[in-house]
Amino acid sequence: MPTTLSLLSPAKLNLFLHITGRRDDGYHQLQTLFQLLDWGDQLHFMPSDSGAITLDGCDLDIPLEENLIFRAARMLQRGTLGVRITLDKKIPAGGGLGGGSSNAATTLLALNHLWGLGMPLSQLQALGAELGADVPVFVGAHTAWAEGIGEILTPVDLPERWFLILVPDCHVSTAEIFSHQQLTRNSPAIKMAAFFEGDSRNDCQQLVRRFYPEVDNALKKLENFGEARLTGTGACVFASFGTAAEARAAQRQMPREWTSIVARGINESPIPEALV
């Protein structure tokens, strides 16, 4: 078997989020544009024929069997195939940056390669959808326009932008926001051209900033530098800039005690090239 494989597990931003309806099974129908970033977690994989799957470096307070990395590995495991996985965590949990979903997708892609399973991308995306609605876009490894519950993906190439991301000191409950009776659930579907003309928003943003003052304060601070938005249901917020220098200049004006990230938007994840 190959030796240790190390991969970037990229974060994402939702450049907009429209909720266009709610299905009978409770899932929300939406439109969004997933922007991949050149920043994220690092995952290290050491395959073996021990039949054991181990995970190091994960400090989240959830049982191993519920961790998305472990669950993704178990989906692909055959016979005595085993792996030791080490996570270098940088993406904040519950911030709307897709850390858990990205980790699961990276695991699917890495182990499909290391274990020589030969599964097509479409099959890996279908497995990923069982783990979470955001997993398929990371398996596809390309910035994408998404519809349905997030699983209908159209790859998109965007002009290069830099993002300043603020990480408020709070945890937004996605379940609370999506179940709230005042959440907008009837936004009309738009064409991609409408987004590029500026006709978009995050339907969760008004509700989140009402209930989470830390998010509201971060948005107000970023609004001094242009349009500021929530990613997903938050808590992270972002503004975009034309250059890294502009993003870092704005970062220097944020309160020192705030956690902030400067990252570049990328159209393609580096994972496929690393697996060639």
Residue, then its C-alpha position, 0 to 999 in steps of 0.5 A: m500500500p502507499t505510505t502516508l498521504s497528507l491532504l488539505s481539507p478545504a473550507k468553504l463559504n456560501l456566497f449566498l443562500h436562498i431557501t426556496g421551499r421545504r420538503d415533506d421530509g423536513y429538508h429545506q430546498l435551497q440555492t447557494l454558491f459554494q466557494l472553496l478556499d485555499w485554507g482549511d484543515q490537514l488530514h493525514f492517512m496511513p493505510s494498513d491491512s490491520g482492519a482497524i480505523t483510528l482517528d487522532g487529533c480530533d477533540l470534538d466532544i462526540p463519540l468516535e462512531e458519530n464523527l464524520i471522518f470515521r463514518a466516511a472511512r467505515m463506508l468504504q472499508r472492506g475486509t482487513l483494510g485499515v487506516r490511521i487518520t490524523l486531523d490537524k484542525k483549523i476550521p472552527a466547528g459550527g461556523g458555517l465553513g464546512g469543516g466536518s463535511s470537508n473532512a468527510a469528503t477528503t476521507l472518501l477521496a483519500l481512501n478510495h485512492l489509497w485502498g484502490l477501490g476505484m469508485p467513480l466520483s458520482q458514487l462517492q458523492a452519493l455516499g457523501a450525501e448520506l453523511g450530510a448535504d454539504v459533503p458532495v460539493f467537497v467530493g466534487a472538489h470544485t466551486a459550484w452552484a447548488e440547488g435541491i438540498g445542496e446535492i444538485l451541483t453545477p461547477v462554476d469558475l469564479p474570478e479570484r477574490w480574497f476573503l476576510i472571515l471573522v469567527p464570532d465567539c458563539h455557536v449558532s444552532t443550525a437546527e434552531i435557525f432552520s426550524h424557526q417559524q420566522l425563517t424565510r422559506n419562500s425565496p423565488a429561485i434565481k438564475m446564475a446571472a442574477f447572482f452576478e448582478g447582485d440579486s442575492r442574500n443569505d436568508c438566515q442572516q437577519l434571524v441569526r444576527r437578531f439572536y446572536p449579538e456577536v454575529d451582529n457586531a462582526l457584521k457591523k464591523l465588516e460592513n465598513f469595508g463593503e458588503a458583509r455576509l453570513t456563511g451558511t447559518g454562521a456563526c462566521v461572517f465574511a467580506s470579499f476583496g480584490t487583493a490579499a493586501e486589501a483583505r489583510a489591511a481590513q484584518r488589521q483594523m479588527p479588534r485584536e481579541w477577535t479571531s479572523i482568517v484571510a483566505r483566497g477563493i479557489n475554483e478547484s480543490p488541490i485534492p484531485e491533483a494530489l491523487v494523480 
